[in-house]
Amino acid sequence: MELTGVILDSESYKIDNDQLISLLKLGEETLIERQVKEMKKVCNEVILVTNNPYVYLPMFGNSIRIITDYFKGAGTLSGMHAALSLAKNQSLWLVTSDMPFLRSDVVTSMVELKNNSGVQLIAPEWNGNLQLYHGVYDRSCLDVTKELVENNQVGLMKILEKVSFKVMNLDGLSDQTIRDHMSYSFRIRNCEDYQKVLQLRKYHAY
């Protein structure tokens, strides 16, 4: 599929002892290795946006594209702007490096909706909550992200005021095991969250 998977990494995504969440082990793999593997099921390009490329180059080499922010200190929108600038494809699947439950199958449905509707963003909805991560964005969002960053409006939700979008409810498309415990948008923020994920892995295959 002509789709670019984008993983936004941040130095703030750490837990105890400055452990990068992206490098936490989930079985034999790190979280970010699992993310890349899941993205490659449907993406012909994967981009990691990070200001610490030296951490990931030994792990991935040239198997993915590793880039850095153009605008420093502007958070998610800065990383998004960099990815939109350099992506080879028109559609981008956007996640953060602390999300353990990526699902490529639902993204296929989201890309189809985007292509059929012509909107710039498909925003997933989970249990009535809009989630802009795990969303599918069009490259035409580039100018909007640049404008927001330059005006110091760095909250991702601001993009909804500037682009055309459709909401896609993922409740009915989700895996029952994960739906009963956590959502696609679940992000590991601390050790307790990490233990929850490990327990889910222990008792349920995913």
Backbone as numpy.savetxt, mean C-alpha at the origin, in Angstrom:
# Nx Ny Nz CAx CAy CAz Cx Cy Cz
-0.81 -8.27 -15.68 -1.65 -7.07 -15.68 -0.78 -5.83 -15.68
-1.19 -4.82 -16.44 -0.45 -3.56 -16.47 -0.83 -2.73 -15.23
-0.20 -3.07 -14.13 -0.49 -2.47 -12.83 0.81 -2.34 -12.06
1.01 -1.19 -11.45 2.18 -0.95 -10.61 1.80 -1.06 -9.15
2.45 -1.94 -8.43 2.27 -2.02 -6.99 3.23 -1.06 -6.30
2.72 -0.28 -5.38 3.54 0.72 -4.68 3.49 0.47 -3.18
4.66 0.30 -2.58 4.78 0.16 -1.13 5.44 1.42 -0.58
4.75 2.13 0.28 5.28 3.34 0.88 5.90 2.99 2.23
7.20 3.20 2.33 7.93 2.89 3.56 8.26 4.19 4.29
8.32 4.12 5.60 8.63 5.31 6.39 9.47 4.91 7.59
10.37 5.79 7.98 11.18 5.55 9.18 10.31 5.51 10.43
9.11 6.06 10.36 8.23 6.08 11.52 7.55 4.73 11.73
7.63 3.84 10.75 6.99 2.53 10.88 7.93 1.59 11.64
8.02 1.81 12.94 8.90 1.03 13.80 8.17 0.64 15.08
8.65 -0.43 15.72 8.14 -0.78 17.04 9.33 -0.86 18.00
9.24 -1.62 19.05 10.26 -1.63 20.11 11.67 -1.78 19.56
12.59 -1.08 20.20 14.01 -1.15 19.85 14.28 -0.72 18.41
13.46 0.18 17.93 13.63 0.72 16.58 13.59 -0.35 15.49
12.86 -1.43 15.74 12.69 -2.48 14.75 11.76 -2.00 13.63
12.25 -2.02 12.38 11.40 -1.68 11.25 10.28 -2.70 11.12
9.05 -2.22 11.05 7.91 -3.12 10.94 7.98 -3.93 9.65
8.46 -3.33 8.60 8.55 -4.02 7.31 9.45 -5.25 7.36
10.36 -5.29 8.33 11.32 -6.40 8.43 10.93 -7.42 9.48
9.76 -7.27 10.09 9.28 -8.27 11.03 9.06 -9.59 10.31
9.33 -10.68 10.98 9.19 -11.99 10.37 7.75 -12.49 10.47
7.23 -12.96 9.36 5.95 -13.66 9.31 6.26 -15.02 8.71
6.51 -15.99 9.55 7.00 -17.26 9.06 8.45 -17.13 8.63
8.75 -17.64 7.45 10.12 -17.61 6.94 10.45 -16.30 6.22
9.44 -15.47 6.01 9.65 -14.24 5.24 9.40 -13.02 6.11
9.96 -11.90 5.67 9.62 -10.63 6.31 8.29 -10.15 5.77
7.70 -9.22 6.49 6.43 -8.65 6.05 6.55 -8.07 4.64
7.61 -7.34 4.38 7.71 -6.68 3.08 7.98 -7.69 1.96
8.65 -8.78 2.27 8.82 -9.83 1.26 7.47 -10.45 0.89
6.62 -10.65 1.89 5.28 -11.16 1.62 4.47 -10.17 0.79
4.62 -8.88 1.08 3.91 -7.87 0.32 4.33 -7.90 -1.15
5.62 -7.94 -1.39 6.13 -7.96 -2.77 5.64 -9.20 -3.49
5.68 -10.34 -2.83 5.23 -11.59 -3.45 3.75 -11.51 -3.84
2.94 -10.94 -2.93 1.50 -10.82 -3.22 1.26 -9.85 -4.37
2.00 -8.75 -4.41 1.83 -7.78 -5.49 2.22 -8.36 -6.84
3.26 -9.17 -6.85 3.74 -9.71 -8.12 2.77 -10.71 -8.74
1.75 -11.13 -8.00 0.72 -12.00 -8.57 -0.08 -11.26 -9.65
-0.19 -9.93 -9.50 -1.01 -9.17 -10.45 -0.28 -7.96 -11.04
0.85 -7.59 -10.47 1.56 -6.38 -10.91 2.77 -6.74 -11.76
2.91 -6.06 -12.89 4.12 -6.27 -13.70 5.24 -5.30 -13.31
4.98 -4.49 -12.30 5.99 -3.58 -11.75 5.68 -3.37 -10.27
6.72 -3.41 -9.43 6.57 -3.11 -8.01 7.59 -2.04 -7.65
7.10 -0.98 -7.00 7.95 0.12 -6.57 7.91 0.22 -5.05
9.08 0.31 -4.44 9.19 0.60 -3.02 9.72 2.02 -2.88
8.95 2.87 -2.21 9.39 4.25 -1.96 9.91 4.32 -0.54
11.18 4.60 -0.39 11.80 4.61 0.93 12.97 5.57 0.96
13.22 6.16 2.10 14.41 6.99 2.28 15.55 6.19 2.88
15.36 4.87 2.97 16.40 3.97 3.46 16.65 2.86 2.43
17.00 3.20 1.21 17.14 2.15 0.18 18.19 1.11 0.51
19.23 1.52 1.25 20.31 0.59 1.58 19.83 -0.58 2.43
18.70 -0.41 3.14 18.15 -1.48 3.96 17.58 -2.60 3.08
17.02 -2.20 1.93 16.26 -3.15 1.12 17.01 -3.64 -0.12
18.01 -2.92 -0.56 18.74 -3.34 -1.76 19.32 -4.75 -1.64
19.95 -5.12 -0.51 20.46 -6.49 -0.40 19.35 -7.55 -0.48
18.14 -7.18 -0.09 17.03 -8.12 -0.06 16.40 -8.33 -1.43
16.26 -7.24 -2.18 15.52 -7.30 -3.44 16.39 -7.11 -4.68
17.55 -6.49 -4.54 18.37 -6.24 -5.72 17.60 -5.44 -6.75
17.60 -5.92 -8.00 16.86 -5.24 -9.06 15.54 -5.92 -9.39
15.04 -6.77 -8.47 13.78 -7.46 -8.72 12.58 -6.54 -8.56
12.76 -5.42 -7.86 11.75 -4.36 -7.78 12.46 -3.03 -7.97
11.68 -1.96 -8.14 12.27 -0.63 -8.25 12.24 0.03 -6.87
13.38 0.50 -6.43 13.48 1.17 -5.13 13.82 2.63 -5.39
12.93 3.53 -4.97 13.11 4.95 -5.22 12.96 5.73 -3.91
13.31 7.00 -3.93 13.18 7.86 -2.76 12.24 9.02 -3.05
11.81 9.69 -1.98 10.91 10.83 -2.12 11.57 11.99 -2.86
10.78 12.75 -3.62 11.24 14.02 -4.17 11.14 15.10 -3.10
10.00 15.11 -2.40 9.75 16.09 -1.35 9.99 15.41 -0.01
10.96 15.89 0.74 11.28 15.28 2.02 10.36 15.81 3.12
9.99 14.92 4.00 9.22 15.32 5.17 7.76 15.61 4.91
7.24 15.14 3.78 5.84 15.42 3.45 4.96 14.18 3.57
5.47 13.15 4.19 4.65 11.99 4.50 4.23 11.18 3.29
3.04 10.57 3.43 2.53 9.65 2.42 2.42 10.28 1.05
1.93 11.51 1.00 1.73 12.15 -0.30 3.05 12.34 -1.04
4.13 12.55 -0.32 5.43 12.68 -0.95 5.85 11.39 -1.63
5.69 10.27 -0.92 6.00 8.98 -1.51 5.09 8.65 -2.67
3.84 9.00 -2.54 2.88 8.78 -3.62 3.26 9.59 -4.85
3.66 10.83 -4.64 4.08 11.68 -5.75 5.27 11.07 -6.49
6.24 10.56 -5.74 7.41 9.95 -6.37 7.01 8.74 -7.20
6.13 7.91 -6.67 5.70 6.71 -7.40 4.90 7.07 -8.65
4.00 8.03 -8.52 3.21 8.47 -9.67 4.10 9.06 -10.76
5.18 9.70 -10.35 6.10 10.31 -11.31 6.84 9.27 -12.14
7.17 8.14 -11.52 8.08 7.19 -12.16 7.42 5.87 -12.59
6.18 5.66 -12.24 5.51 4.40 -12.58 5.39 4.23 -14.09
5.51 3.00 -14.55 5.39 2.70 -15.97 3.94 2.51 -16.40
3.08 2.22 -15.44 1.69 1.92 -15.75 0.75 3.05 -15.35
-0.45 3.03 -15.93 -1.43 4.07 -15.65 -2.10 3.88 -14.28
-2.18 2.63 -13.83 -2.85 2.33 -12.56 -1.84 1.87 -11.52
-2.02 2.35 -10.28 -1.11 2.02 -9.18 -1.91 1.52 -7.98
-1.47 0.41 -7.43 -2.04 -0.15 -6.20 -1.16 0.31 -5.06
-1.71 1.10 -4.15 -0.93 1.80 -3.13 -1.15 1.21 -1.75
-0.05 0.83 -1.07 -0.12 0.33 0.30 1.03 0.90 1.10
1.02 0.66 2.41 2.14 1.03 3.26 2.86 -0.24 3.71
4.09 -0.07 4.17 4.95 -1.22 4.45 4.64 -1.91 5.78
3.58 -1.49 6.45 3.20 -2.12 7.72 1.86 -2.85 7.62
1.42 -3.16 6.39 0.12 -3.81 6.17 0.34 -5.29 5.83
-0.05 -6.21 6.71 0.24 -7.62 6.49 -0.80 -8.38 5.66
-1.96 -7.79 5.36 -3.04 -8.57 4.76 -3.39 -8.12 3.34
-2.40 -7.90 2.51 -2.66 -7.51 1.13 -3.35 -8.66 0.40
-4.28 -8.30 -0.50 -4.97 -9.33 -1.27 -5.03 -8.91 -2.73
-4.28 -9.61 -3.56 -4.22 -9.27 -4.98 -5.52 -9.56 -5.71
-6.30 -10.53 -5.24 -7.52 -10.88 -5.96 -8.55 -9.76 -5.93
-8.69 -9.07 -4.79 -9.65 -7.97 -4.75 -9.17 -6.78 -5.56
-7.86 -6.63 -5.69 -7.32 -5.53 -6.49 -7.67 -5.71 -7.96
-7.72 -6.94 -8.43 -8.12 -7.20 -9.81 -9.50 -6.62 -10.07
-10.43 -6.82 -9.13 -11.78 -6.27 -9.28 -11.77 -4.74 -9.23
-10.88 -4.18 -8.41 -10.80 -2.73 -8.29 -10.27 -2.10 -9.58
-9.27 -2.74 -10.18 -8.72 -2.22 -11.45 -9.79 -2.29 -12.55
-10.54 -3.36 -12.56 -11.61 -3.49 -13.56 -12.64 -2.38 -13.40
-13.03 -2.08 -12.18 -13.97 -0.99 -11.93 -13.39 0.34 -12.36
-12.12 0.57 -12.05 -11.47 1.81 -12.46 -11.46 1.96 -13.98
-11.10 0.90 -14.67 -11.03 0.97 -16.14 -12.40 1.19 -16.75
-13.42 0.60 -16.17 -14.77 0.72 -16.73 -15.42 2.07 -16.41
-15.05 2.66 -15.28 -15.70 3.90 -14.85 -14.93 5.15 -15.27
-13.63 5.01 -15.48 -12.82 6.16 -15.89 -12.47 7.13 -14.78
-12.69 6.73 -13.51 -12.35 7.62 -12.40 -10.86 7.53 -12.10
-10.38 8.45 -11.27 -8.95 8.50 -10.94 -8.58 7.66 -9.73
-9.55 7.26 -8.95 -9.26 6.52 -7.73 -10.40 5.56 -7.41
-10.03 4.32 -7.08 -10.98 3.39 -6.48 -10.59 3.25 -5.02
-11.46 3.72 -4.14 -11.19 3.71 -2.70 -11.93 2.55 -2.06
-11.23 1.61 -1.44 -11.90 0.49 -0.79 -12.63 0.91 0.48
-13.72 0.23 0.73 -14.50 0.46 1.95 -14.58 -0.84 2.73
-14.36 -0.75 4.02 -14.37 -1.93 4.88 -15.22 -1.65 6.11
-16.28 -2.44 6.29 -17.17 -2.26 7.44 -17.62 -0.81 7.60
-17.93 -0.17 6.47 -18.42 1.20 6.49 -17.36 2.27 6.58
-16.09 1.89 6.62 -15.00 2.85 6.73 -14.22 2.93 5.43
-14.01 4.14 4.95 -13.25 4.37 3.73 -11.76 4.22 4.02
-11.08 3.46 3.17 -9.65 3.21 3.37 -8.91 3.62 2.09
-8.02 4.59 2.19 -7.30 5.04 1.00 -6.04 4.22 0.73
-5.59 3.47 1.75 -4.53 2.50 1.48 -5.18 1.21 1.00
-4.47 0.50 0.15 -5.00 -0.65 -0.59 -5.91 -0.15 -1.72
-5.86 1.16 -2.01 -6.63 1.72 -3.11 -5.88 1.64 -4.43
-6.60 1.88 -5.52 -6.01 1.89 -6.87 -6.14 3.31 -7.42
-5.00 3.88 -7.79 -4.90 5.27 -8.21 -4.47 5.37 -9.67
-4.94 6.41 -10.33 -4.51 6.69 -11.69 -3.33 7.65 -11.69
-2.47 7.52 -12.66 -1.29 8.40 -12.72 -1.67 9.87 -12.86
-2.89 10.14 -13.31 -3.33 11.53 -13.43 -3.47 12.21 -12.07
-3.35 11.45 -10.98 -3.35 12.05 -9.64 -2.04 12.77 -9.33
-1.07 12.67 -10.22 0.26 13.25 -9.98 0.20 14.74 -9.69
-0.47 15.49 -10.53 -0.52 16.94 -10.34 -1.19 17.32 -9.03
-2.20 16.55 -8.65 -2.91 16.82 -7.40 -1.99 16.61 -6.21
-1.23 15.50 -6.22 -0.33 15.25 -5.10 0.74 16.34 -5.01
1.24 16.78 -6.15 2.24 17.85 -6.16 1.66 19.13 -5.56
0.46 19.46 -5.97 -0.20 20.67 -5.46 -0.41 20.60 -3.95
-0.87 19.46 -3.46 -1.13 19.31 -2.03 0.16 19.41 -1.22
1.22 18.75 -1.70 2.49 18.79 -0.98 3.05 20.21 -0.95
3.00 20.89 -2.09 3.54 22.25 -2.16 2.76 23.22 -1.28
1.47 22.92 -1.04 0.65 23.76 -0.18 0.61 23.26 1.26
1.49 22.28 1.55 1.62 21.73 2.89 0.32 21.09 3.38
-0.45 20.55 2.46 -1.66 19.81 2.81 -1.34 18.32 2.62
-0.74 17.74 3.63 -0.13 16.42 3.44 -1.02 15.25 3.88
-2.22 15.51 4.36 -3.12 14.42 4.71 -3.67 13.75 3.47
-3.59 12.41 3.42 -4.01 11.69 2.21 -5.48 11.92 1.87
-6.32 12.09 2.89 -7.75 12.28 2.64 -8.04 13.53 1.81
-7.11 14.47 1.81 -7.29 15.70 1.03 -7.44 15.40 -0.46
-6.90 14.28 -0.89 -6.93 13.96 -2.31 -8.36 13.74 -2.80
-9.26 13.35 -1.89 -10.65 13.10 -2.28 -11.35 14.39 -2.74
-10.84 15.53 -2.29 -11.43 16.81 -2.69 -10.99 17.24 -4.08
-10.00 16.53 -4.65 -9.38 16.99 -5.88 -9.53 16.03 -7.06
-9.90 14.77 -6.80 -9.93 13.78 -7.88 -11.31 13.14 -7.96
-11.58 12.51 -9.10 -12.81 11.73 -9.24 -12.57 10.34 -8.67
-13.55 9.81 -7.96 -13.34 8.50 -7.34 -14.64 7.73 -7.19
-14.51 6.44 -7.05 -15.60 5.55 -6.70 -15.19 4.74 -5.48
-16.18 4.40 -4.68 -15.94 3.57 -3.50 -16.33 2.14 -3.84
-15.46 1.20 -3.48 -15.75 -0.22 -3.69 -15.79 -0.92 -2.35
-16.95 -1.50 -2.03 -17.09 -2.22 -0.77 -16.44 -3.59 -0.88
-15.50 -3.87 0.01 -14.75 -5.13 -0.05 -15.27 -6.18 0.91
-16.32 -5.87 1.67 -16.80 -6.83 2.66 -17.12 -8.19 2.02
-17.83 -8.16 0.91 -18.26 -9.40 0.28 -17.17 -10.12 -0.48
-16.04 -9.45 -0.72 -14.95 -10.05 -1.48 -13.85 -10.58 -0.58
-14.00 -10.40 0.72 -12.89 -10.70 1.63 -12.87 -12.16 2.05
-11.72 -12.60 2.47 -11.53 -13.92 3.04 -12.20 -13.97 4.41
-12.99 -15.03 4.68 -13.76 -15.10 5.91 -12.87 -15.04 7.15
-11.72 -15.74 7.12 -10.84 -15.78 8.28 -10.36 -14.38 8.65
-9.89 -13.65 7.64 -9.39 -12.30 7.91 -10.54 -11.38 8.27
-11.69 -11.54 7.60 -12.83 -10.66 7.88 -13.27 -10.79 9.33
-13.14 -11.99 9.90 -13.56 -12.20 11.28 -12.59 -11.59 12.29
-11.40 -11.22 11.84 -10.38 -10.75 12.77 -9.87 -9.33 12.47
-9.46 -9.11 11.23 -8.82 -7.85 10.89 -9.17 -7.48 9.44
-8.99 -6.23 9.10 -9.34 -5.78 7.76 -8.10 -5.67 6.87
-8.36 -5.46 5.57 -7.25 -5.22 4.64 -6.42 -4.03 5.08
-7.06 -3.09 5.72 -6.37 -1.85 6.10 -5.59 -1.98 7.40
-5.65 -3.15 8.03 -4.96 -3.32 9.30 -3.47 -3.04 9.14
-2.93 -2.25 10.07 -1.52 -1.89 10.04 -0.89 -2.22 11.39
0.28 -2.82 11.35 0.99 -3.15 12.58 1.60 -1.87 13.14
1.14 -1.49 14.31 1.62 -0.25 14.93 2.52 -0.50 16.14
2.38 -1.67 16.75 3.11 -1.95 17.98 3.27 -3.46 18.15
3.89 -3.87 19.23 4.15 -5.29 19.47 2.85 -6.08 19.64
1.85 -5.45 20.24 0.57 -6.13 20.42 -0.06 -6.47 19.07
0.00 -5.52 18.14 -0.53 -5.79 16.80 0.22 -6.93 16.13
1.54 -6.92 16.28 2.36 -7.97 15.69 1.98 -9.33 16.25
1.76 -9.41 17.56 1.37 -10.68 18.16 0.01 -11.15 17.66
-0.89 -10.22 17.40 -2.20 -10.57 16.85 -2.04 -11.24 15.49
-1.16 -10.67 14.68 -0.92 -11.22 13.35 -0.30 -12.61 13.45
0.66 -12.78 14.35 1.30 -14.08 14.52 0.30 -15.13 15.01
-0.60 -14.73 15.89 -1.62 -15.68 16.35 -2.56 -16.08 15.23
-2.92 -15.14 14.40 -3.79 -15.45 13.27 -3.10 -16.41 12.31
-1.81 -16.19 12.11 -1.03 -17.10 11.26 -0.94 -18.50 11.87
-0.86 -18.56 13.19 -0.69 -19.83 13.87 -1.92 -20.72 13.71
-3.10 -20.11 13.77 -4.32 -20.90 13.78 -5.06 -20.92 12.45
-4.67 -20.03 11.54 -5.32 -19.97 10.23 -4.27 -19.74 9.17
-4.34 -20.50 8.10 -3.40 -20.29 6.98 -3.84 -19.07 6.20
-2.91 -18.20 5.92 -3.19 -17.07 5.02 -1.90 -16.66 4.36
